[in-house]
Amino acid sequence: MRRGWWVGVLLVAVGCDLDGLTGNPTPDGGAVDGGGPLPDGGGVGGDAGAGGDAARSPCVGGPQRYCDDFDDRTTPGSSLWTADARNGGAIVIDKLDAVSRPSSLLATLDAPDPNPGGAHLTATVPLPGTKARVEMQVRLTTDSLAPAQACRFFQISGGGVFAFELGAGAVSLHMVVPRAGQPPLDQLVALAPFPLQRWVKLVAEVTFDAAAGAVFVSADGKTLYDMKGITTQGPGASASFAVAIGADGIGRCSARFDDVLVF
């Protein structure tokens, strides 16, 4: 069974392909590198699909509570992000391709079967109210993924887990919400069309509620999923949510990130 990861809230989900890995803010942790980067076809400095001036960062001013353009350091960890790479995974600050120059974050995975690997950053941020919104630039590449394999490249959790996965040339949203005395709600939703091999602005917003929750996802301004009045939070949920970016799964893939904003 393919293993995945979550952060922030530990959920017991029988029959689910997500397992527990908790990440919390720590001081800068230095370089984390479990192998060499995979080619992802990126060009220097971003492209027209990146959504604006490649030299300008959105992290100066604005209403966001947190923003990272990966331009101020040479190693992936920071005072907020905890970096982790294992078993064929690598995560580095990279200067070959970025939306806001000079740097982006590159997570690569070439995991040897049957042992899953990982390469990701995790951060837990207090949630004021019930809504979590994250905006980011992401560029995805996959190679030699079997139909049953996937690379998880982004995730929000807070009573429920909402994981974005790349597998077999397509992107899906994997939602898992625990229920007292019952199996968890477990749903995989295709997010199409989601362009690969170029920069895409991904917006993900989750409203956590046991009955009146909502999930919204868009790519380059095009709505891919918009559902209201659904269960997004299980019993005993924490008052915080977690943001995680990186690649995790079995197979060969890479995910490049820039300009990650948390609202």
Protein Blocks (a to p, Z undefined) as FASTA:
>chain_A
ZZdddehiacddehiabdcddddddddebjadfbdcddehiaehiafknopafkbcfkgg
cjbfbdcehlmbcbfbdfkbccddeehiacdddfkbcfbdcbdcddddddddfbdcdddd
ddddddehjbdcdddddddddehiafkbccdfbdcdehiacddddeehiacdddddddeh
iacdddddddddddehiacdddddddddfklgccdddeehiafbdcehiafbdehiafbd
cddeddededddddddehiacZZ
